[in-house]
């Protein structure tokens, strides 16, 4: 079977297009892998970098809550004692 020049050109074009598509697909896959690797490295850096700051930040947050709670409890206790003392006359020691 003889190939005409037009058929040969068409075959070469099809082959070139297929190779170009393969190269493009491979380039896209490599770019996706590179982005995934970069994201993984960034996450690892953030995890390492943020550890000390996060611990200190959590400590101050918890300490602040504790102080606020303690102050609130003390104020509440004094108010309740004052109200009850004024209602029931308080303790009169002789």
Beta strands, then each sheet from edge to edge (+ up, - down):
end
